[in-house]
Structures are given as C-alpha cells and as structure tokens.
Amino acid sequence: MPQAARKVWTEETEDRKVVVRRSHRRRTGRISHAQLDTELRSKILILFLLFAVTATVTLVRSEVSAMRGYELVQIQRQAAQLERENKDIELKIAQLKAPQRIKDLATNELGMVVPKEVYFAGGNIR
C-alpha cells in the first residue's frame, strides 16, 4: 500500500513556531477497511437471509408433503372400509335374491303352493 503524500509547513507566530502536518490521501481504486467491513456485512446478511428463506420454503414444502401423505393414508383407509361394506351389501343382496329363499318365503309366509306341472302356451309371441 503506497504511503500517503504528506505536506509539511510551518507557521510562525509572535511567540512560537508551529509545525503543521496534513496528510492527503491519494484517491486510488482501493477500498478502505471500513468499506470492506460494511460490504462484507451486507453480503453476509444477504447470504443469511437467502439461506433463511430457502430453509423456510423447504420446511413448509416438506410439511405440506407430510400433511398430504397423512390425508392420502386416511383416504385409502376410508376407501378400503367402503369396499368391505360394499362387498357385505353385495353378499346380502345375493342372499336375498336366492331362489330357495324366495320359495321358502312364498310357501311359508304367503301360503303359496308350488305347482306340480307347468304349462306353456304355444304359438307366436310377439
């Protein structure tokens, strides 16, 4: 780092001689330490904020995915239970439609009699 140019002059007053020194820095393309610290802090702050936002977004997305997973499992359980209920209902329907059951109901509860012979009419049925 080049030395700053210094100007030295003396001023004489009535009772004493005073030496005044002033330093003038040359304007170079270099950045001072204070500016470096400020820029570094700004970059670190931006990096930290970027990391925090990324972490938050990732956390929210994983939470949403987990919630959707739980909902999917719950819906699958409901679907399985509805399928079991549907099979039970289909079995009951089959039992109610059974010809033997219908015959037993007709003869026992309604007093109907099963015919001994069945006649069919012959001819053209349109």
C-alpha positions in Angstrom: 0.0 0.0 0.0 1.6 3.2 -1.1 2.4 5.8 1.5 0.1 8.8 1.6 1.7 12.0 0.5 2.2 14.4 3.4 2.6 18.1 3.2 4.5 19.8 6.0 4.8 23.5 6.5 5.5 25.8 9.3 3.7 28.9 10.6 5.4 31.4 12.7 3.5 33.4 15.3 4.8 36.0 17.7 5.8 33.8 20.5 6.4 30.4 18.9 6.9 28.5 15.7 4.2 25.8 14.9 4.7 22.9 12.6 1.5 21.8 11.0 1.3 18.5 9.2 -1.5 17.5 7.0 -1.8 14.3 5.1 -3.6 14.0 1.9 -4.5 10.5 0.6 -4.4 9.9 -3.0 -7.6 8.5 -4.4 -6.8 5.1 -5.6 -9.0 2.3 -6.7 -8.7 0.6 -3.3 -11.5 0.3 -0.7 -10.8 1.3 2.9 -11.2 -1.2 5.7 -14.5 0.4 6.9 -16.0 0.0 3.4 -14.7 -3.6 3.3 -16.4 -4.4 6.6 -19.7 -2.8 5.5 -19.7 -4.6 2.2 -18.8 -7.9 3.8 -21.5 -7.5 6.4 -24.0 -6.7 3.7 -23.0 -9.8 1.7 -23.2 -12.0 4.8 -26.6 -10.6 5.7 -27.9 -11.2 2.2 -26.5 -14.7 2.3 -28.0 -15.4 5.7 -31.4 -14.1 4.5 -31.2 -16.2 1.4 -30.4 -19.2 3.5 -33.2 -18.5 5.9 -35.8 -18.1 3.1 -34.6 -21.2 1.4 -34.8 -23.2 4.7 -38.2 -21.8 5.4 -39.5 -22.7 2.0 -38.1 -26.2 2.2 -39.6 -26.7 5.7 -43.0 -25.5 4.5 -42.9 -27.7 1.4 -41.9 -30.8 3.5 -44.7 -30.1 6.0 -47.3 -29.8 3.2 -46.0 -33.1 1.7 -46.3 -34.8 5.1 -49.8 -33.5 5.6 -50.8 -34.7 2.1 -49.3 -38.1 2.9 -51.4 -38.4 6.0 -54.5 -37.3 4.1 -53.8 -39.9 1.4 -53.4 -42.7 4.0 -56.7 -41.7 5.6 -58.5 -41.6 2.3 -57.0 -45.1 1.4 -58.3 -46.4 4.8 -61.8 -45.0 4.1 -61.8 -46.5 0.6 -60.8 -49.9 1.9 -63.6 -49.7 4.5 -66.2 -48.7 1.9 -65.1 -51.5 -0.3 -65.6 -54.0 2.6 -69.0 -52.5 3.2 -69.8 -52.8 -0.5 -68.9 -56.5 -0.5 -71.0 -57.1 2.5 -74.0 -55.4 0.9 -73.5 -57.4 -2.3 -73.4 -60.6 -0.3 -76.7 -59.6 1.4 -78.3 -58.8 -1.9 -77.2 -62.2 -3.3 -78.7 -63.9 -0.2 -82.0 -62.0 -0.6 -82.2 -62.9 -4.3 -81.5 -66.6 -3.7 -84.3 -68.7 -5.3 -84.6 -71.1 -2.3 -85.2 -68.1 0.0 -87.9 -66.7 -2.3 -89.6 -70.2 -2.5 -89.5 -70.5 1.3 -91.0 -67.0 1.8 -93.7 -67.7 -0.7 -94.8 -71.1 0.7 -94.3 -70.3 4.5 -95.3 -66.7 4.8 -97.6 -66.1 1.9 -99.3 -69.5 1.7 -98.5 -70.1 -1.9 -98.1 -73.6 -3.4 -95.6 -74.7 -5.9 -97.4 -76.1 -9.0 -96.9 -79.8 -9.8 -96.9 -79.2 -13.6 -96.1 -76.1 -15.6 -97.9 -75.4 -18.9 -96.6 -73.1 -21.5 -98.8 -71.7 -24.2 -97.6 -72.5 -27.7 -97.8 -70.0 -30.5 -96.2 -66.9 -31.8 -95.4 -64.5 -29.1 -94.6 -61.1 -30.3 
